[in-house]
Amino acid sequence: METVVSGIRSTGNLHIGNYFGAIKNFIRMQEEHNCFFFIADMHALTTHPKSEDFKQSVKNVVVEYLAVGLDPEKSTIYIQSDVPQISELYLLMNMYAYVGELERCTSFKDKIRKHPDNINAGLLTYPVLMASDIIIHKATKVPVGKDQEQHLEMARNFVNRFNHLYNVDYFPEPYAFNFGENLVKVPGLDGSGKMGKSEGEGNAIFLSEDPASIRKKIMRAVSDSGPTEANQPKTEAIQNLFTLMSLVSKPETISFFENEYNGCSIRYGDMKKQLAEDMIAFTAPLKDEIEKLHSNEKYLNEVIAYGGEKARESASKTLKEVREIIGFMH
């Protein structure tokens, strides 16, 4: 049985991109693998969340992990900051990461371009913390989207560098895992890029979102003036709408709008209305389960405590062995 690790940043509720990008496979993974699913609250500090929102955001993600079907008896569900061994391993792994390779990271360059007033060291070393999250449990499989493939490649570089430096075969190489399917990149509503809260609240559809808000967001999604000739290639914004529809709509619905587009008779307003209703139908049962779990504070605290205990047990073993390999005095 191989070990799987995956984390979600705690800067807000889970959205459709999270679900289809990775979470939909989590249920299958926990039946077949040794799974660690964590809420990445330390990663979230790179965006300086307000303390009054922070605790609630972490709770929201725990609730939504459970609502989509993760079982704390089958998987280890924990909060990143509850496992201090990750922080120590992160410090150690920074010694094997080079500034040049971190500065070349695509996600770092994107962040500093979009947020030039918040170029902090945490953003630069984000791939090192991500690598530490994975290797603290000696995981070999990581369910990630296409935007994280470079980070995973860097994690392999770090562990190979460590193994080579100390002449050991300790850390296994982690690889992307998605049951043999193509890695999924769910588009946002802004016409380009991926779905995510970091690009603005209006860019994502959240699992707990109310129907009125979903309709409003989708009707405002970026489109264009429409095709002017038959079978015209779609712009990125329109392809994004069709991609979202492919996730939640029936095949006949998608075929209808494909034919309308290819025949230059598509009405984007009608397409968006249909997409909104299909998105609402998909999220409704998840929203109901989220509301039920939020009211059960005792159960949530038990899940968090239990998951933290299991994660620390695994992490302590790894860190102890790493310190021995490096040669630290006990």
Stockholm file with secondary structure:
# STOCKHOLM 1.0

chainA/1-330         METVVSGIRSTGNLHIGNYFGAIKNFIRMQEEHNCFFFIADMHALTTHPKSEDFKQSVKNVVVEYLAVGLDPEKSTIYIQSDVPQISELYLLMNMYAYVGELERCTSFKDKIRKHPDNINAGLLTYPVLMASDIIIHKATKVPVGKDQEQHLEMARNFVNRFNHLYNVDYFPEPYAFNFGENLVKVPGLDGSGKMGKSEGEGNAIFLSEDPASIRKKIMRAVSDSGPTEANQPKTEAIQNLFTLMSLVSKPETISFFENEYNGCSIRYGDMKKQLAEDMIAFTAPLKDEIEKLHSNEKYLNEVIAYGGEKARESASKTLKEVREIIGFMH
#=GR chainA/1-330 SS CCEEEEEEESSSCCBHHHIIIIIHHHHHHHHHSEEEEEEEHHHHGGGCCCHHHHHHHHHHHHHHHHHTTCCTTTSEEEEGGGCHHHHHHHHHHHTTCCHHHHHTCHHHHHHHHHCTTCCCHHHHTHHHHHHHHHHTTTCSEECCCGGGHHHHHHHHHHHHHHHHHTTCCCSCCCEECSTTSCCCCCBCSSSSSBCCGGGCGGGCCBTTCCHHHHHHHHHTSCCCSCCSSTTCCCCHHHHHHHHHHHHHSCHHHHHHHHHHHHTTCCCHHHHHHHHHHHHHHHHHHHHHHHHHHHTCHHHHHHHHHHHHHHHHHHHHHHHHHHHHHHTCCC
#=GC SS_cons         CCEEEEEEESSSCCBHHHIIIIIHHHHHHHHHSEEEEEEEHHHHGGGCCCHHHHHHHHHHHHHHHHHTTCCTTTSEEEEGGGCHHHHHHHHHHHTTCCHHHHHTCHHHHHHHHHCTTCCCHHHHTHHHHHHHHHHTTTCSEECCCGGGHHHHHHHHHHHHHHHHHTTCCCSCCCEECSTTSCCCCCBCSSSSSBCCGGGCGGGCCBTTCCHHHHHHHHHTSCCCSCCSSTTCCCCHHHHHHHHHHHHHSCHHHHHHHHHHHHTTCCCHHHHHHHHHHHHHHHHHHHHHHHHHHHTCHHHHHHHHHHHHHHHHHHHHHHHHHHHHHHTCCC
//
